[in-house]
């Protein structure tokens, strides 16, 4: 499942450069994650890098975009092909 950034985001700018899929961008008020590009870092890292660096713990899994590990790996392969 993709991740999402909640309104607790403080716009600290640390998550965006950590995303290997360029799924994070500045939204109207806070950073946002494009679920079509988010693989939770599957294929790149063992843990989602944005979650690792977020100082306010505002990046949970997105319940509206549930995906299995296999689906995330397939998305990674499509994005890096």
C-alpha positions as CSV (number, residue, x, y, z in Angstrom):
1,X,0.0,0.0,0.0
2,X,1.2,3.5,-0.7
3,X,2.0,5.9,2.1
4,X,0.4,9.3,2.7
5,X,1.4,12.4,4.5
6,X,-1.1,13.7,7.1
7,X,-1.9,17.3,8.0
8,X,0.6,17.0,10.9
9,X,3.3,17.6,8.3
10,X,5.5,20.6,9.3
11,X,6.9,21.1,5.7
12,X,10.5,20.4,7.0
13,X,11.6,19.3,3.5
14,X,13.4,16.2,4.6
15,X,11.2,13.6,3.0
16,X,11.1,14.7,-0.6
17,X,14.8,14.2,-1.4
18,X,14.8,10.8,0.3
19,X,12.2,9.3,-2.0
20,X,13.9,7.1,-4.7
21,X,10.7,7.2,-6.9
22,X,10.1,10.9,-6.8
23,X,6.7,10.2,-5.4
24,X,6.8,13.1,-2.9
25,X,6.1,16.7,-3.9
26,X,5.0,19.9,-2.3
27,X,1.2,20.2,-2.3
28,X,-0.9,23.3,-1.7
29,X,-0.3,23.2,2.1
30,X,1.8,20.2,2.9
31,X,3.9,17.6,1.1
32,X,1.9,14.9,-0.8
33,X,2.7,11.4,-2.0
34,X,1.7,10.2,-5.4
35,X,0.3,6.6,-4.8
36,X,1.1,5.7,-8.4
37,X,4.8,6.2,-7.7
38,X,5.0,5.1,-4.0
39,X,6.4,1.6,-3.5
40,X,7.2,2.1,0.2
41,X,10.8,1.9,-1.0
42,X,10.3,-1.8,-1.9
43,X,13.1,-2.6,-4.4
44,X,15.3,0.2,-3.1
45,X,15.4,-0.1,0.7
46,X,14.2,-2.3,3.5
47,X,12.2,0.5,5.1
48,X,10.4,3.6,3.6
49,X,13.0,6.3,3.7
50,X,10.5,9.1,4.2
51,X,9.1,7.4,7.3
52,X,12.7,7.0,8.6
53,X,13.6,10.7,8.3
54,X,10.2,12.3,9.3
55,X,10.7,14.2,12.6
56,X,6.9,14.3,13.4
57,X,5.9,10.7,12.4
58,X,3.2,11.9,10.0
59,X,3.6,9.3,7.2
60,X,1.3,6.3,7.8
61,X,0.2,3.7,5.3
62,X,-2.7,4.9,3.1
63,X,-5.7,2.7,3.7
64,X,-7.2,3.9,0.4
65,X,-4.3,2.4,-1.6
66,X,-3.7,-1.1,-0.2
67,X,-1.1,-3.2,-2.1
68,X,0.7,-6.4,-1.3
69,X,4.4,-6.8,-1.3
70,X,4.2,-8.4,-4.7
71,X,2.2,-5.5,-6.1
72,X,4.7,-3.0,-4.7
73,X,7.6,-5.0,-6.2
74,X,5.8,-5.1,-9.6
75,X,5.2,-1.3,-9.4
76,X,8.9,-0.8,-8.6
77,X,9.8,-2.9,-11.7
78,X,7.5,-0.8,-13.9
79,X,8.9,2.5,-12.5
80,X,12.5,1.5,-13.0
81,X,12.2,-0.3,-16.3
